[in-house]
Each structure stands twice: as C-alpha cells, then as structure tokens.
C-alpha cells in the first residue's frame, strides 16, 4: 500500500520531470511540531538529465562509468542517479532536520499561508535559487525550487495544497483489503463490509474532529510560549507550569507596586497635614498659588508666545487648552514644567484670523481661563 508521503512524491514528480521546477523537498513536522521539521523525501530533475545523456564512444562511456562509481549518489531515492547538476548539489547540502525558529519555515507553518519568494539579485553559492515556493500541507511542508525567476501562480499552490492534503486523509476502505476482495463472492461478506465501513466512516469523522481540536490546542500552546519569557520544558505540561509560575510572579509584583503606591500616598497626606499645622501661613500661600500669571508676546505676524503660571490642579492643562482653542488659536508647540505645586506652561500659537491684537488676545485668553476655573470650582 502506498503511503501518503509516497503519493505526494508521485504527484510532485511530473512538475520536476517536465523541467518546470528543478527540484522539490518534502518535510514533515517533528515529534514536537513547535521545534523542527524532518526531511522525508525529494524529487530531482537531475534524474531526467542523467537518463538522456548520450555517449559519443565506448572509451568515453567507460570513463564515465568509472567516474560514476567514484561519485556520490543524489538523494532522490525514486530515480537513483549520480550528482551531476546544480539541483543534485543543492539537495546534498540540505540537512535532515531544520529548526522552525527563527526562519521562514516557522512563519509558513504557524501562519499556514504559502510564500512565493523571487530573488532578483545576484545569487551566492548558498542562495542560488531565483524562485522558491513554500507550501504548508497537512502535518508538513512542501518546497519547490527553480534556478530561474517564475511569476506567482496561485493555481499551482492551490493544487498542491488540495492534492497533498487529500493524500494524507484517512482511507477507511483500504483498511480491510481482504473483505473488499471477497465482497463479490459472498453476499453475507458484503453486508459485513458495509457495516464495518459505516463504523470506520464514523470513526474517521471523530478522528478528524480530534485532529482539529489538537491543532487548536497546539496553536494556543504556541501563543502561550510566545508570551511567557522563561520556558524550562518544551512539552505541554512544562509550558502550562511555566505560565502559572509567571502569572504568580506578576501577581506578587502587582501587589508590591500597590503597597508601594499606598505608602507614598500616606506619606504625602501626612506631610501636608504636618505642614499645615507647622506653617500658619499655609492658607495665604494657597491663595497665592491660586493666582494665574499670564504673559502674551507677539513673535511674528499672527504668531504669539504664551506663558501661563498657575497652581497644579487636576484637569488644569485640559482647561488651558480649551481656553486657547476658544480664542481661535492653533497650537504649534507646547511644553510645561512643574515645581512643587506650581506649573508653568509655554505655548507657541498661531492666530486663525488676521489682525488679532496683542492686548485683545491677552484679555480674551485671561477671561476664558477665569471662566473655566470658576466653572470647575462650582
């Protein structure tokens, strides 16, 4: 019985034999799908070239045979041939295992989206492929390589995905070959086959649902590993244990920060109370702090420099911006400085209307500031 991998290779081989692609590689996910992929097969166009070579004379043929005996064999197991092309040499340099992270293979496996890569620059010895296509399939990955540039062809990718995924689907009717052979000979045996086939189809649906459930679970495990900074073990139990430890650390840090913040608030309140008792002029200072100092200078035609010094209050900056906006001014630059309970805000503004007088602008801005302050106090 032909396995799923062999069926995939038989499907991909015409793409290579027709010289549309130079070679292809088939990968499967390793025992831990989040860590690496494993080489399971390939198809090489070098076999086509090897089978079509014509020797000019017997002496050259004998010399060629001697060289073949000394040379290495290509990794294409279906059509065994000697390494004599760039495709054969490229296949010989591929490792048996490739880590998923970091790299393009991990991106394709995680996103389940194919990638069509075209290299238009000069190729090096390690990167001589003009076109490289990575296609995610069920439980694995298919790579196509060409030494010439090829435009994106989504139909090729769609056909590879649909056919390769179908090859890896379960085939319940093939699990009982002896019953299938005898079904024409015995009516009773045919009934047995029908009953077993129904059970197998039901089982296949359950297997498909279980596979999808595990895929969703694996995706969530991968996302959890990306968030947790320290992973001690790559299995699921280790990942969950590390995530629980990380959450507990965050809760402890949160509690420490809350305790520190509450301590700072208590110290500030105590300092204010002690200052009010020890300083009888605190009320007078408070009145002074409530004063608003406003300076307006004209720096150019329609451009003004505004400096506002006032007590630091909640939403004070917001009220200042609203007052400036109500005067029809466009803010170009703003900065502020705080010292104790006083804050100084510097604004560079531009008048939206021509002919704005300096004195009128100062009076209007001061009036709007007072209105917003009174409204806030009420």
C-alpha positions as CSV (number, residue, x, y, z in Angstrom):
1,X,0.0,0.0,0.0
2,X,1.4,3.4,-1.0
3,X,1.9,5.8,2.0
4,X,0.8,9.4,2.0
5,X,4.4,10.6,1.5
6,X,4.9,8.3,-1.5
7,X,1.7,9.6,-3.0
8,X,2.8,13.2,-2.6
9,X,6.1,12.4,-4.3
10,X,4.4,10.7,-7.2
11,X,2.2,13.8,-7.5
12,X,5.1,16.2,-7.4
13,X,7.4,14.2,-9.7
14,X,5.8,15.4,-13.0
15,X,6.5,19.0,-12.0
16,X,10.2,18.1,-11.9
17,X,10.3,15.7,-14.8
18,X,8.7,18.4,-17.1
19,X,11.5,20.8,-16.1
20,X,9.1,23.4,-14.7
21,X,10.9,23.1,-11.4
22,X,14.4,22.0,-10.7
23,X,13.7,20.0,-7.5
24,X,11.3,19.8,-4.6
25,X,11.6,18.8,-1.0
26,X,9.0,17.3,1.3
27,X,9.2,18.0,5.1
28,X,7.1,16.7,7.9
29,X,6.6,18.1,11.4
30,X,8.8,16.5,14.0
31,X,7.7,14.8,17.3
32,X,7.4,18.3,18.8
33,X,5.8,20.4,15.9
34,X,6.9,23.7,17.5
35,X,10.6,22.9,17.3
36,X,11.7,21.4,14.0
37,X,10.7,19.8,10.7
38,X,12.2,16.5,9.3
39,X,13.2,15.6,5.7
40,X,11.0,12.8,4.3
41,X,11.7,12.9,0.5
42,X,12.6,14.8,-2.6
43,X,12.3,14.9,-6.4
44,X,15.3,15.9,-8.5
45,X,15.4,16.9,-12.2
46,X,18.9,15.5,-12.4
47,X,17.5,12.1,-13.0
48,X,15.9,13.3,-16.2
49,X,19.3,14.7,-17.4
50,X,21.1,11.5,-16.3
51,X,18.7,9.3,-18.3
52,X,19.0,11.3,-21.5
53,X,22.8,11.6,-21.7
54,X,24.3,10.1,-25.0
55,X,27.9,8.9,-25.0
56,X,29.9,9.5,-28.2
57,X,32.1,6.4,-28.0
58,X,32.9,3.4,-25.9
59,X,36.0,4.8,-24.3
60,X,34.2,7.9,-23.1
61,X,31.4,5.7,-21.8
62,X,33.8,3.5,-19.8
63,X,35.5,6.6,-18.4
64,X,32.1,8.0,-17.4
65,X,31.2,4.7,-15.6
66,X,34.4,4.9,-13.6
67,X,33.7,8.4,-12.6
68,X,30.1,7.4,-11.6
69,X,31.5,4.7,-9.4
70,X,33.6,7.2,-7.6
71,X,31.0,10.0,-7.4
72,X,28.1,10.3,-4.9
73,X,24.5,9.4,-5.4
74,X,21.8,12.0,-5.4
75,X,19.3,12.0,-2.6
76,X,16.4,11.3,-4.9
77,X,15.6,7.7,-3.9
78,X,13.0,7.0,-6.6
79,X,15.3,7.7,-9.6
80,X,18.8,6.9,-8.4
81,X,21.4,8.9,-10.3
82,X,24.8,10.4,-9.7
83,X,25.3,14.0,-8.6
84,X,26.0,16.0,-11.8
85,X,23.7,19.0,-11.7
86,X,23.1,22.1,-9.6
87,X,19.9,20.6,-8.3
88,X,21.7,17.4,-7.1
89,X,24.4,19.5,-5.4
90,X,21.7,21.7,-3.7
91,X,19.9,18.7,-2.4
92,X,23.1,17.2,-1.0
93,X,23.5,20.3,1.2
94,X,20.1,20.1,2.8
95,X,20.0,18.9,6.5
96,X,17.8,16.2,7.7
97,X,16.3,18.4,10.3
98,X,15.6,22.2,10.2
99,X,14.6,24.2,13.3
100,X,11.4,26.2,12.8
101,X,12.5,29.3,14.8
102,X,13.9,31.6,13.7
103,X,13.3,31.2,9.9
104,X,10.9,31.3,7.0
105,X,9.8,27.7,7.7
106,X,8.4,28.6,11.1
107,X,6.5,31.5,9.6
108,X,4.8,29.4,7.0
109,X,3.9,26.5,9.4
110,X,2.5,28.9,12.0
111,X,0.5,31.1,9.6
112,X,-0.5,28.2,7.3
113,X,0.0,30.6,4.4
114,X,2.2,29.8,1.4
115,X,5.0,32.0,0.4
116,X,6.3,32.6,-3.2
117,X,9.8,34.1,-3.0
118,X,11.6,35.5,-6.0
119,X,15.3,36.5,-5.8
120,X,16.1,39.1,-8.5
121,X,19.6,39.9,-7.2
122,X,22.9,38.0,-7.9
123,X,22.8,34.6,-6.2
124,X,25.6,33.3,-4.0
125,X,26.7,29.7,-3.6
126,X,24.3,29.4,-0.6
127,X,21.5,31.3,-2.3
128,X,21.4,30.4,-6.0
129,X,17.6,29.9,-6.3
130,X,15.7,32.5,-8.3
131,X,12.3,31.2,-7.2
132,X,11.4,29.4,-4.0
133,X,7.9,28.4,-3.0
134,X,6.9,27.1,0.5
135,X,3.5,25.4,0.7
136,X,2.1,24.3,4.0
137,X,0.2,21.0,3.9
138,X,-1.2,18.6,6.4
139,X,1.4,17.7,9.0
140,X,4.2,19.0,6.9
141,X,5.6,21.4,4.3
142,X,6.4,21.2,0.5
143,X,9.2,23.3,-1.0
144,X,9.7,24.0,-4.8
145,X,12.9,25.4,-6.2
146,X,13.9,26.8,-9.5
147,X,17.1,28.4,-10.8
148,X,15.0,30.8,-13.0
149,X,12.6,33.5,-11.9
150,X,8.9,32.5,-12.1
151,X,5.9,34.7,-11.7
152,X,3.5,34.0,-8.9
153,X,1.0,31.3,-9.9
154,X,-1.7,30.8,-7.2
155,X,-3.3,27.9,-9.1
156,X,-0.1,25.8,-8.7
157,X,-0.1,26.5,-4.9
158,X,-3.9,25.7,-4.6
159,X,-3.5,22.4,-6.5
160,X,-0.5,21.3,-4.3
161,X,-2.4,22.1,-1.1
162,X,-5.6,20.3,-2.1
163,X,-3.9,17.2,-3.5
164,X,-1.3,16.8,-0.8
165,X,-3.9,17.3,2.0
166,X,-6.1,14.7,0.3
167,X,-3.2,12.2,0.2
168,X,-2.9,12.5,4.0
169,X,-6.6,11.9,4.6
170,X,-7.5,8.6,6.1
171,X,-8.8,5.9,3.7
172,X,-11.1,3.6,5.7
173,X,-11.9,1.4,2.8
174,X,-8.3,0.4,2.4
175,X,-8.0,-0.9,5.9
176,X,-9.9,-4.1,5.0
177,X,-8.5,-5.3,1.7
178,X,-9.4,-8.9,2.2
179,X,-13.1,-8.1,2.7
180,X,-13.1,-5.9,-0.3
181,X,-11.7,-8.7,-2.5
182,X,-14.3,-11.1,-1.3
183,X,-17.4,-8.9,-1.5
184,X,-18.4,-10.1,-4.9
185,X,-18.2,-13.7,-3.9
186,X,-20.4,-13.7,-0.8
187,X,-23.5,-11.6,-0.1
188,X,-23.1,-12.1,3.6
189,X,-19.5,-10.8,3.5
190,X,-20.8,-7.8,1.6
191,X,-23.1,-6.9,4.5
192,X,-20.3,-7.2,6.9
193,X,-18.2,-4.9,4.8
194,X,-21.0,-2.3,4.7
195,X,-21.4,-2.4,8.5
196,X,-17.6,-2.1,9.1
197,X,-17.3,0.7,6.5
198,X,-20.1,2.6,8.3
199,X,-18.3,2.3,11.6
200,X,-15.0,3.3,10.0
201,X,-16.5,6.4,8.4
202,X,-18.0,7.4,11.8
203,X,-14.6,6.8,13.4
204,X,-12.9,8.9,10.6
205,X,-15.2,11.8,11.4
206,X,-14.3,11.5,15.1
207,X,-10.6,11.4,14.2
208,X,-11.0,14.5,12.0
209,X,-12.6,16.4,14.9
210,X,-10.0,15.2,17.3
211,X,-7.2,16.3,14.9
212,X,-8.8,19.8,14.6
213,X,-9.1,20.0,18.4
214,X,-5.5,19.2,18.9
215,X,-4.4,21.7,16.2
216,X,-6.4,24.4,18.0
217,X,-4.8,23.4,21.3
218,X,-1.3,23.4,19.8
219,X,-1.9,26.9,18.4
220,X,-2.8,28.1,21.8
221,X,0.2,26.4,23.4
222,X,2.5,28.2,20.8
223,X,0.9,31.5,21.6
224,X,1.4,30.9,25.3
225,X,5.1,30.1,24.7
226,X,5.5,33.4,22.9
227,X,4.2,35.3,25.9
228,X,5.9,33.5,28.8
229,X,9.5,34.8,28.9
230,X,11.1,31.7,30.6
231,X,10.2,28.2,29.2
232,X,12.0,25.4,31.0
233,X,10.5,22.5,29.1
234,X,9.0,22.4,25.6
235,X,6.2,19.9,26.3
236,X,2.7,21.0,27.1
237,X,2.8,20.3,30.8
238,X,6.0,22.2,31.2
239,X,4.6,25.2,29.3
240,X,1.5,25.3,31.4
241,X,3.6,25.1,34.6
242,X,5.9,27.9,33.5
243,X,2.8,30.0,32.6
244,X,1.3,29.5,36.1
245,X,4.6,30.5,37.7
246,X,4.9,33.6,35.5
247,X,1.3,34.6,36.4
248,X,2.1,34.2,40.1
249,X,5.2,36.4,39.8
250,X,3.1,39.1,38.1
251,X,0.5,39.0,40.9
252,X,3.3,39.3,43.5
253,X,4.8,42.2,41.6
254,X,1.4,43.9,41.3
255,X,0.7,43.6,45.0
256,X,4.2,45.1,45.8
257,X,3.6,48.1,43.5
258,X,0.1,48.7,45.1
259,X,1.6,48.6,48.6
260,X,4.4,51.0,47.5
261,X,1.9,53.4,45.9
262,X,-0.4,53.4,49.0
263,X,2.7,54.1,51.2
264,X,3.6,57.1,49.0
265,X,0.1,58.5,49.3
266,X,0.1,58.1,53.1
267,X,3.5,59.9,53.3
268,X,2.2,62.8,51.1
269,X,-1.0,63.2,53.2
270,X,0.9,63.1,56.4
271,X,3.4,65.7,55.1
272,X,0.5,68.1,54.1
273,X,-1.1,67.8,57.5
274,X,2.1,68.5,59.3
275,X,2.9,71.4,57.0
276,X,-0.5,72.9,57.6
277,X,0.0,72.7,61.4
278,X,3.5,74.0,61.5
279,X,3.0,76.8,58.9
280,X,0.2,79.2,59.9
281,X,0.7,81.0,56.5
282,X,-0.4,77.9,54.5
283,X,-3.8,79.4,53.7
284,X,-2.1,82.6,52.5
285,X,0.3,80.5,50.3
286,X,-2.7,78.6,49.0
287,X,-4.3,81.8,47.9
288,X,-1.1,82.9,46.2
289,X,-0.8,79.6,44.4
290,X,-4.3,80.1,43.1
291,X,-3.2,83.2,41.2
292,X,-2.8,82.8,37.4
293,X,0.1,84.7,35.8
294,X,-0.4,85.2,32.0
295,X,2.2,86.6,29.6
296,X,1.5,87.0,25.8
297,X,4.1,88.2,23.3
298,X,3.8,88.6,19.6
299,X,6.7,86.9,17.8
300,X,5.6,87.4,14.2
301,X,2.6,88.1,12.0
302,X,-0.2,86.1,13.6
303,X,2.3,84.2,15.8
304,X,2.3,84.5,19.6
305,X,4.3,83.3,22.6
306,X,2.1,82.5,25.7
307,X,3.4,81.6,29.2
308,X,0.9,80.6,31.9
309,X,2.0,80.0,35.5
310,X,-0.7,78.6,37.9
311,X,-1.4,76.1,40.6
312,X,-1.1,72.5,39.5
313,X,-4.7,71.1,39.6
314,X,-6.4,68.1,38.1
315,X,-7.5,68.8,34.5
316,X,-5.7,72.2,34.7
317,X,-3.9,71.6,31.4
318,X,-7.1,70.5,29.8
319,X,-8.8,73.7,30.8
320,X,-5.9,75.7,29.5
321,X,-6.0,74.0,26.1
322,X,-9.8,74.6,25.9
323,X,-9.3,78.3,26.7
324,X,-6.7,78.6,24.0
325,X,-8.9,76.8,21.5
326,X,-11.9,79.0,22.3
327,X,-9.8,82.1,21.4
328,X,-9.4,80.7,17.8
329,X,-5.7,79.9,18.2
330,X,-3.8,77.0,16.6
331,X,-1.2,75.4,18.9
332,X,2.1,74.9,17.2
333,X,4.2,73.8,20.2
334,X,3.5,73.3,23.9
335,X,5.7,72.4,26.9
336,X,5.2,72.6,30.6
337,X,7.4,72.5,33.8
338,X,6.3,71.7,37.3
339,X,7.9,72.8,40.6
340,X,6.2,71.7,43.8
341,X,2.5,72.9,43.4
342,X,3.2,75.3,40.6
343,X,3.2,74.5,36.9
344,X,4.4,76.7,34.1
345,X,3.1,76.1,30.6
346,X,4.6,77.6,27.4
347,X,2.7,77.6,24.2
348,X,3.6,78.8,20.7
349,X,0.4,79.5,18.8
350,X,-0.9,81.0,15.5
351,X,-4.0,83.1,15.2
352,X,-6.5,81.7,12.7
353,X,-7.8,85.2,12.0
354,X,-5.7,88.1,10.6
355,X,-5.5,91.3,12.6
356,X,-5.6,89.8,16.1
357,X,-4.3,92.4,18.5
358,X,-1.9,91.5,21.3
359,X,-3.9,93.2,24.1
360,X,-7.2,91.9,22.9
361,X,-5.8,88.4,22.8
362,X,-4.4,88.6,26.3
363,X,-7.7,89.9,27.8
364,X,-9.7,87.2,26.0
365,X,-7.4,84.4,27.0
366,X,-7.4,85.6,30.6
367,X,-11.2,85.8,30.6
368,X,-11.6,82.3,29.3
369,X,-9.1,81.0,31.9
370,X,-11.1,82.6,34.7
371,X,-14.4,81.3,33.3
372,X,-13.1,77.7,33.1
373,X,-11.6,78.0,36.7
374,X,-14.9,79.3,38.1
375,X,-16.9,76.6,36.3
376,X,-14.6,73.9,37.7
377,X,-14.9,75.2,41.3
378,X,-18.7,75.2,41.0
